[in-house]
Amino acid sequence: MKKPSVIIGKKQIIMTCLTLMLAIAVYINYTTAPKLSDRSEAAAASEMNDIVSYGDTEFVNADAAGTDYFAQARLDRMNNRDEAVQTLQTMIGGGDVSDDEMVVNALDAVQVSKLIESEGTIESLVKAQGFADCVAYLDGESAKIVVKTEGLDKAQAAAIKEIILGETDVSAENIRIFEVK
């Protein structure tokens, strides 16, 4: 009777590296995202001050709705990324995958983790420029940035574009900036 031998091959090394990179990307995204409990306490406190009740209808201050937009956008983006990561993990873990397909899937996973990291960095840098809130959407070919501002002038738009150009390989004509008041 032969003893089973443990052989570590290229596939196992690639899978381990991809899993580690994915875990790091998820951790970075988790630590940079605002905590839901912190946001819900702050939102509850601000809603108590902003809600005026007339009969059965509640009127809410538009500022609270703007804050909810950014929270919802981040949540939607995180859910979409989680689905993409789950799909890539399923594809990588499949037994009927050739070596070439495995490499392509590995590169896709690395690309997704880089996009997640770049989005977090861009959001932090844009907020450091003095904007109240920001959400970044990157897909490798284009960048869309939503900022909370009362009016965006050319200098602020140029500063945002400079941040994006410094963090990504997206060309300047594929950068779109949207304002939310």
N, C-alpha and C positions, 0 to 999 in steps of 0.2 A: 504494500500500500504506500503510495506516494504522498508526501506532505504537500499541501498547497503552498505555492510560493507567491509572495507579494511582489508584483512587478509594477513599478511606477513608470508609465509611459507618457508620451507627449499629450495624449488626450487628458489624462488625469492632471497633469501640470497645468494645461490650458484651463481646464474646468476650475481648478483651485484658484488660479490667478483671477479668472473672471468673477468667481464668487466673491473673492476678497475685494476686488474693485467695486463690485456692485454693493457689497455691504458698506464700504467706505462712502460711496456716493449717497446711499440711503441715510447713513448716519449724518453726513454733512447737511443734507437736505432737512433732516429732522431737527438738527440743532439750530439751523438758521431760520427755520419757520417759526412764526409766533405761536406760542402755546395757546391752545384752544381755551383752557380754563382761564388764563389771564385775559384773553380777549372777551370771553363771555362775561366775566365779572365787570370789566370796564364797560362793555356794551350795556349790561343791565343797569349800571349806575348812570350812564349817559341817557339811556332810554327813560329812566325815571324822571329825569329833568326835561326831556324833550317831548314827551307825550302829553297832548291836550285832548281830553275826552269830551265829546259833545254827543250825548245819547249813546248809541251803539257804535259810532264811528270813531276811530282813533287816527289822529293826524300826527305824523312823525316828522321830525326835523330832517331835512334833506341831507345834513351832514352825517347822520347815523346811517342813512342808506348808502352814502359814498363809502363809508368805512366797511359796510357789509359787502360792497362790490369787490373790494380788494381781498377780503377774507375768502369770499366765495370763489374768486378767480384763482387764488392760490390753492384752494381745496380741489377745484376742478383740474388744475394743472397737475397736482400731485396724484390724483386718481388716474389721470390719463397716463402719466409716467409709470405708475405702479402696474397698470395693465400692460404697457409696452415691455416693462422688465419681466413680468410674469410670462408673457408670450415668448420673449427671448430665452428665458430659463427653460421653458417647455421645449423650445426648438433645440437648444443645446443639449438638454438631457435626453432627447429622443434617441432610441437605439439605431434607427435607420438613417443616420446622418453620415454623409461621407466626410472625409477630412477637409475637403475644400469648403463644403457647406459649414462645417464646424468653425473654420477660420473666418468665414464671412459673418457668421452669427457672433463670433467673439469680437470682431471689429465693430459690429453694430452695438453690442453691449458697451464697449469702450466709448463709442460715440455718444450714446445716451448718457453715460455717467459724466462725460465732459460737458455736455449741454446742461445737465443739472447743476454742476458746479459753476459753470459760467453764468447761468441765470441768477444764482444766489449772489455771486460776486457783483454782477451788474446792478442788481437791486440795492445792495449795500452801498455801492459807490454813488448811485443816483440819489439815494436818501442822504448821503453825506454832503451832497451838493445843496441841500436845503429843502428838498421836496418832502411833503408830508408822507406820501406813500408812493409805491411803485410796484409794478408787476412786469416781469420780462418774459417773453416767449421767444425761444430760439428753436429753429429746426435745421440748422446747419447751412442753409442757403439764404435765410432771411431772419431779420430780428424785428420784433414788434414790442414796443415799450408803452405801457400805460402809466401815466403819472398823474398824481392828484395836485392840481394847481389852479389858481384863479386866472391865469393867463401866462402863456409860454412865449417868451421873446426869443429872438434869433440867437442871442448869446447862450441862453439856457439850452436851446435845441442843439446848438453846436457842441456844447459841453457834454450833453447826453450822447450824441453821435461819437464824440471822441472817446468816451468811456467804452462804448460798444466796439468801436474799431480796435481799441487796445486789447480787448478781452477775446475777440472772436476773429474769424477770417471772413466775415460777412462784408460784402462791398457796400459802399456808402449809399448807392442807389436802392439797395434792398433793406434799408433801415426805415421803419415807420414809427412815428411817435404820436401817441394819442393822449388827449387831455380828458381828465374827469374832474369836474368841479364839485 
